[in-house]
């Protein structure tokens, strides 16, 4: 994605049109998969290999010409080539964020723009991947800068790797090529091993981790110092076509976003390496001729700027035109506008500034970079301060006027929903992320790696009834309603909850069983419950429908309930709340509470034919609670009910809304506590009455 030397100029000044074409192809794949397929293609991995190849040749040429590697001069050259376009796009993103994006995205866009300027965006995204609740946030317009950040960190490291290899060559009286090959191979093996292990343990963090990506750059370095021209031409011709096929097919065959950068990333990386090796010189009938076609050469020349522009253009057009931007013609508009901006940026900004700065000293280039970055940093800091003041002044109310904000009652009473439709929404969509249950604020909700059964205590220590809450964040968001009931009814409430970990006997059913933490945590919770001896254990009884799987009752849940039954404990198994599949506060902020874009069909979020009689195999000690009618109407699951925002992200319920349904939850718990035969009679009676 980034330019080195003049396009694809390699050692000795020769021009590699196939490299320019390969870079163009990678940029096209990245954009096409982002725009039309909503996934990643492996094109970035191709960029990493190509960058490793070109940067290695650039540093070795510097060593040949000047007798040593000079990192300060090398970095100044990179700043001249890369910063003008990168900073221009960031400036445009800040303006576009202010004009076009909802306030709920301002802070993340500013924070990531700041990280992008200092080539730290990949680490910010990696840390956000660990923040369980932050993972539901929509992408910022500079999220794609994570790849540039990983490259920038590689550029900071690689000169010293080459210097080390050259020193080894001198110390051991070894040829330079052999020393470079051994050094690059060592980096490749160590980084690849780390990548495979880290991806298996924590894929979301590993995806952005530079050290899990260095092997891809090292692979490019290996291609740069290996004499591929000695390989038979027929073999190299086959290598080129196989490599090209691997690069193109990767995104269609592999789910890159869920499997990379471990061993699966070898697919596009080795494909790019084969293309680089095959095109060492001209071979008739090779892939080099195709990649050197004039249209690809033209696109290769602007591929860096095209990569920079395509993502923010896509985000802003989708924010402005909604569904229209997702249609095929919307995608075409994104592509054409990105190409136009890329051409203008390359022609009017990048090329002239690179020529001007190229005639100046490295010190001048660094000074120019500081002068260019400083105003952007100042704007971001001042803007963030204003937003912070707004957020600090906002308080999610603990007690609300039930007349103005009926919440769940509006779904129970259709006339009430209509009457409340004109009121202000709480929590304010811009502030919804601040509306979290007490366990998060009090630090007793376990993180993704925690294993201890840390209790949160509410209600009355000498309560007439003790209820333990156990489960993931989808169990935690019931705590506000249960807390209200515990206070009103003189109950004792103790919660044991953890991010990404369901209360299940089969820990692999949990979405985030990091380092086997869910299995250990579940064991500890069972032990804590055995010691607590609660009257009931409140937990989720199903997993809501997603795009890939319908609502279901995991087998691990049933096994866990059987263990509790053996202890003499009773279970209140609540049906899971709907998974909306999009960031609800942002949708409401952009489109309004009544927009059909911000609701989901009920039969898509909840299984219409859910066999609740599955509970018959779980034993009489399990009592099922279905609160779905307080989250969905007969047809849809809305974003707002009774002037209260139901969701604080894609699937977690706002505290205010949970409190609004506490009385209905009390009724459901009372019914669940009845003997099962009496409860079935009551349910039949409610069905007859149309309730």
N, C-alpha and C positions, 0 to 999 in steps of 0.2 A: 504494500500500500504506500510505502514511502519511497522517495526517489533517492538514488545514489548515483554519484558521478553525473553523467548526463543520460538519464533514462536507464538503460541496461548496459552501459559501457563497462567492460571488464578489463582485467589486467592486460596491459599492452595496448590499450586504447581501442580494441576491437568492439564492435557493437553486436550484442546478442538480441536480435529481433524476437527470438522465441521467448526470452525472459520477459521482454516487454509485453508480448502477447499473453504469456502465462499470468502476469500480474493483472492484465486487463480481464482475463477469464475469471480469475479469482474475485476481482471486484464485482463483476457481473453476477457471479454466483452468490456472493454475500448479499447484494441488493435484491436479487430475485427471490431468494429464500426469505429474506426479511419482509419484503413487501407482500408477496403473494402466498407464501407458505407458512408465515409466522413461525419460522424455525431457523436454525443456522445450518450452514452448508459445508463447513470445513474449509471454506475459502481463506479464512484468517490463518489457518494452519499452513496453507500454501505460502501466504505472505511471510510467515515466520521463517520458513525454510529458505525462501528466496532472499530475505533480508540477511540471514546468516551467511549465505553464499556471497552476496555482493559486499557486505561489510568486511568479510574476511579478506577478500581480494583487495579492497580499498586500503586496509591497514597494512597488508603485505606489500602493496605497491609503495605506500609511504615509507616503509622500512627499506625497500630497495633504493628509493630515490634519496632519502635523507640519512640512511644508515641506522635509524632507530624508529621506534613507534613513539609518536608524540600525541598523547591523549588530549591535551588541551587544544591543540590545533585541530585535531580530528573532531572534537565536540563542537568547536566553533563552526566548522564546516557544516555539521549537522544542523546547528541552530539557524544558519543562513538559509538552509533548504527547507526546513520543516516548520519552524515557528511562524512565519508570516501567515501561511494558510490556516494553520491550526488555531492561532489566536484570532484571526478574522472570523472563523466559524464560531468560536466561543463567544465573541462579541455579538454576533448575529443571534446566537442562541439566547443570550441574556435579554436582548430586545424582544425576541419572539416569545420568550417565557412571560415577560411582563404584559405583552399585548394579547397573547392568544391562549395561554394556559390558565387553568383555574388556580386559585390561591393555594389549594391543597398540594400543588406540585412545585410551588415557588421555592420552598426551602431546600428540597432535595435537588432541584435543578441548580441552585446557587452553590450548594455544597459540592456537588459533583463537578461543576464547572471549575471551581477552585482546585479540586483534586486533579482534574484533567490538565490544567495549566502547568502543574508541577509533576506531571507524569506519575500520579499516584492513584488514578481512577480504579485500576484493577484491585488494589488493596482495599479501597473503600467499598467496592462491590463485594469483595470477599468477606469483609467484616459484616456487611449488611446481610450476607447470606447466613451468618450465624445469629443475627438478630431475627428470631423466629417471626415476630409480628411484622418486621420491616420487609419480609420477603413478599408480602402481598402488595407492596407499593408498585405503582406503574413505573415503567422505565423513564429515565430523564432523557432529554434531547442530546446529552453527551455520553450516554452509557457506552456507546461504541468506542469511546476513547480508551477503554480498558486495554485494547490491543496495542494502541500507540504507547500506552504507559508501560506495558510489558516489554515492548521493543526498546523504549527509551532506557529502561533499566538494564536490558541486555547490552545496549551500546555503552553504558557506563562501565559494565563489567568486562566486556570482550577484549578491549585493548590490553588489559592486564593478563588475561588468559594467554593471549598471543605472546606478550612479553615473557611470560613464564616459560612457554614452550621454546622460545628462542634461547632463553638462558639455559634450559635443559639441554638443548642442542650443543651449546658451547661447553657446558660442564662435562657432558658425557661423550664429547667428540662424535656426536651423532649428526646425520644429515638433517637439515632444517625440515625437509618434507616429512621425514620419519618422526621427528619430534612433534611436529604439528599434528600428524595423524594420530599418534599415541595420546597426545593431550586432548584433542577433540573427541577421540573415541572414549577416553575416560570420562569426560564431562557428559557425553551422550549416554553412556551406560548408567552412571550414577544418577543423573537427572531422570532418565526413563524409569529406573527402578523406583525412585522416589515418587514419580508421577503415578505409576501403577498402584503402589501401596496407598498413597494419599487419596487417589481417586476412589479406591474401594472403601476407604474409611470416611471420607467427607468430600463427595464429588462437587458439591456446590462451592466449597472453598477452593478446592484444587483447580477448578476451571479457571480461576483468575490468578492463581498463584504463579508468580514468575518462575520460581524454582522448579515447578512441575512442567514448565514450558521450555526451559533452557535447552533441553535435548533436541528440540526442533530446530533451534538456531544452530546448535552444534552439528546437526545433520547437514545443514547447508554449508557449514565450514568444512566438513569432511568432503563434500562434493567439490569444494573449491581447490583442495590440495591433492585430489586424487587424479592421476593421469588417465582420464577416460578415453582419450584419443587412441590409446593402445588396444582398446577392445574392438573386436571385429565389428564392421559396419552393420552387418545384418542383425547382429545381436543388439547394437545400439538403436537400430531402427525399431526393433520390437520393443525395446525398453521405453522409447519415446511414446509409442502408441499405448502401451500398457499404463504408463504413468499418466498420460492424458485421460485415459478412460477412468482411472482411479480417482483423479481430481474431480471429474465431472460427476461421477456416480456416487460419491461419498454421501452427500446430503440426502440422496434418494434412498440409499440402502440403510444408513445408520442414523440413529437418533442422537445427533452430535451433542445437543444440549444436555443429555442425560448420561452420556457414556464417556465424554472427553474430560481431561486430556490423557487418559491412561493408554493402555495398549491399543485401544480403538483408534486413537489419533495417528497411529502408524499408517493407516490407510491413505489419507490425503498427503501426509508428510512424505512417505516413501514414493507416492505418485509424483509429487513435485520434484523429489530428488532424482527419480528416473528421467524426468524431462530435462532437468539440468545436466545430467550426465550424458544423455543421448545427444544433446545439441552441442557437444564440445567442438565439433566442426560440422560443416554442411554434409549431410547424407541425403542422397536422392530418395524421394518417397517417404521421408521421415515426417514426424509431427512438427518439426521445426518450420517446415514450409507453411503449414496451416497456421501456426501461431504467429508467423511473421507477416500474415496478411495485413493489408493497409488499414482496414477498420480497427483491427485489434491493436496495431501499432499506435493509431491515433488515441484510442481509449487508454492504452497503457501509459501514454504521455500525460494523461490527466487523471490516472487512476487514484492517486493519492488524494487529490481534491474531491474526486467523485466519492470516495469512501467517506471523507469528512462530511460531505453535504447530504448524502442519501438518507441518513438516519434522522437528523433534525427535520429535514423536509417532510419525511414520512410522519413523524410525530406531530408536527404542526398542522399538516393538512388533515390528518385524522382528527385532531382536536377541533379543527374548524368545521369540517364537513361531515364528520361522523361516518356513517355507513357508506356514503358516496365515495369516500377515499379508499374504502376497502374493496370496492368493486374493481373489475379488471381495468376499466378506463381510469379509475382513480390511481391505480398502480402505474399505468402508463404515464399519467401526468406527473407522478412522483419521479419516475425515471427521467423524463424529458427535462423537468425543472432542475433535477440534480446534475444532469449532463451540462445544461446551460450554465449553471452556477460554477461547476467544476472547470469548464472551459474558460469562463471569465476570470475566475480566481487564478488559474495557472497563467493565463496570458497577461493579465493586468496587474497581478500582485506578486505571485511567486517568482516568475521569471525576471521581471525588472528589479525586484528587491534583491534577489540572489546575485544578479550581476553587479548591482551597486555595492552590496556588502562584500562581495568577493574581492573587490579592489581595496578593501580596508583590512586593518590588522585584526587578529583574533580578539584583542581587547575591545575594539570598537564593536564587534559583533555581540560580545557579552553585554556591553553597555546598552546597545540598542535593544537587546532582549529585555533587560531590566526596565528600560523606558517604556517598552510596549506592554509589559505585564503589569506594571505598577497601577495604571489607571483602572484596569479591569479588576484587580484585587481590591482597590479602594471602593469601586462601585459595589462589588459584592458584599464587602464588609458593612458599608453603610446601609445597603438594602436589607441584609440579614438582621441588622440591629433594629430596623423598623418592624420587620416581621416578628422578631422576638418580643418586642414591646406589645404587639397585638396579642400574641399567644399567652404572654404572662398575665395580661389583664383579663383573659377569658377564663371563666370557671364553669365547669360542667355542674349544673345544679344537683345537689343531693336530694332536694325535695322540690317537686314541680306542682303547678296548679293542674289538677286532674281534669278541670273543665277545659282549659286551653290545650292541654297535652294528655289526652286520654290514652295514647299509645295502643297497647294490645286491646283495650276495650273497644277501639274503633273497628278492629277486625271482627270482634264478637258481635258488634252492633253496627250494621251497615249504615244506618241513618247517622250515627255519631261520626263515622268516618267522613261522610259528606259534609257535615256541619263543621268539622275541624279542618277542612282542607285549606282554608285561607290563612292559617296562622303561621308564625315563624317556626322554623325547624330547629329542634335541639337533638343532640349536640350540633352546633354549627359544623357543616361538612368539612370546613377548613381545619377544624379543631378535633375532629372525631378520633384521631389517633391518641389524643390525651385521655380519652374516656375509657380507662382500663379498670378491671376489678381490683379490689384490695390486695389479693395475693401478689400481684405484680408490684404494686407500690410498696408493699411491706417486705418484699424480698424472700417470701417463703414459697414462691412458685419456682420450681426447679428449672434450670437452664437446660440446653440440649445435651450437655455432658454430665450433668449432676446425677447422682445415683441415690442420695440419701432421701428417705421419706420425711421431708421437712413439713411439720404440721402448721397450719394456719388455724387459729382458734377464734371462734365468733360465738355470739349468743351468750349463754349463761353456763358457767362451769358446772353448776349443780342442776343442769337442765333436766326436765322430766323425761325428755327423749334425746337420744344422741344419734346424730346422723353424720356419717363420714362421707366426704366427697372424694372420689378417686378417678383420675384420668388425665387426659391431655387438656389443651387450651379449650377444647369444646366442652369439657366438663367444668373448667374454671369459669367460663362465662355464665354459668348458672348460679355461681356463688352469691352475686348481689341479691337475687330473688330469694334464695335460701336464707341469706343473712337477715333479710327483712322478716321472714317467717320465724326464724330462730328468736329474734327479739320479741316479736308479737306473742309467740306461743310458749315462751320460756323453754326453748330447746337449746341443746348444745350442738354446735356445728364445728366439725374439724375437717379441713380439706388437705388432701395430699395430691398435688397436681404437678405436671411437668410438661414442658414444651415438646411437642412432637411425639409424645409417648402415650399410647392408649393403654387403658387398664385391661390387659390381656395376658393370657398364658402363653401366647405365641408372639414374642416380641418383634419378630420380623414383619408382623402385620402393621406395626407402627411406621409412620412415614419417616421418622428420624431416629433409628436405633443406632446412634453414634457410638462407636467403640463398645457396643453391647450394653450401653448405659440403660436402655429401656428394660432389658431383661433383669439387670441388677436392681433397678428402681422398683420394678413390679414385685420382685421377691421381698424387698424391704417394706413396701407398702402392705403386702399381705401380712408380714410379721407385725407391723405397727397396728393393723386392724385387729389382729388376733389379741394383741395386748389391750387395745382400746375397748373392745367388746361393744361396738355401737349397736343400736337397735336396727338401723338400716344403713346400707352402703348405697349412696347415690352415684350413678355413673352413666355413661352413654351406652345405649342398647343397640344402636345401629351406626353405620357410617354412611353419611349422605351421598347422593349420587354426584359423580364427577363426569367430565367429558369422556372418561375411559371406562367407567364401571358404574353400574346402577347401585342404588341404595341396597345395603345388605347387612346382615348380622354376622360378623366374623366368627369363625369357629373358636378362635382364642378367647372371645368374650364368654362363650358358653362354658368353656373349660375353666375359666377363672371363676365364674359364678358357682360352678360345681365345687370348687375348692372352698369358696365362702360358705356354701351350704353345709359342707362337712364340718365347718367351724360353728355351725348354728346361727350364721348371720343371714339376714334377709336383704334382698337387693331391690332398689328402685332403679329400673333401667329406663332412662328417658330416650325417646327417639331423637336422633341427631337433628340439629338445625340445618336448614338448606345451605348448600354451597352455591353461591351465586356465579362464580367464575369470572368476575370482573370487580374492579375496585369501586365499590358502591358509593362512598362519599365523593370521589372524583366525578363519577357519572352524574350524581345529583347536582354537584357544583356546576357542572358544564351544561346539563340538559334540563334540570328542574326535577322536582320530586315526582311529578306525574308522568314523566317521559316513559314511553314503553321500552326505551333502550335500557332503563334502569330497573327493569323487573325481569323475572325469569318464569317461564311456564311451570306450573306446579308439577306436572307429570315429568318434567325434565330434572327437577331438583329432588323430588321425592318419588319413590317407587309406588305407583298407583296400586299395584297388586302385591304389596308387601305382605308376606304370609306371617301375620302376627301370631298365628297359631303355632309358629316355630317354638314359641315359649313353652309349649306343652312338654317339650323334651328337656327343658332346663330345670324343671322341678317347681313345686309349689312355693318355694321360697323366693322366686323371682316375680316381681310385680312391674309390669310394663306401663310407662306413661307416654302418651302421645299428645304433644303440645303443638303439633304442626298447624292446627287451625288458627293459632295465634301468630303465625309467621306467614301464612298463605291464605288466600281466598280459595274458592273452588277452582279457579282457573290459573291464578298467578301468585307468585311470591314477590310482593312489592318491596321497594327500597325504604319507604316511609309509611308509617301507620299512625294516625292520630297525632300528626305533627312531630313525631319522634323518629329520628333516623334509626332504623333497625340494626344496620350493620356498620361497624367501624372500619371494615376492610372488605375482603372477599367473602368471608364466612363467619367472622367472629361478631357476636351480638354486642351492641352498645350496652353499657351499664344502665343507662337511663331506661332503655326499652325493657331490659330484664326486670327492673324494679316495677315497671308498669303491669307486668303479668304475674306478679307474686301472688295475688289473690286467686288467680286462675290455677296457678301451680299448686296452691294449698288445696283447692278443691280436687285436683287430679291426684295429689298424694293421699288425701282422705279416701278417695275411691279405691286407689291402689292398695291401701292398707286393709280394705274390706276382704273377707274371705272370697276366694276366686269365684265361687258359684254365685254369690250375691252380686259381685261386680259384673259378671256377664249378664245377669238379669237387668241390672241398671243400664248397661250399655245398649241392650236390646231396646229398652224403654226409650232411651235418648234417640236411638235411630228411628223408632216409630214416630216420635214427635218431630223428627227432622232436625235435631240438634247436631 
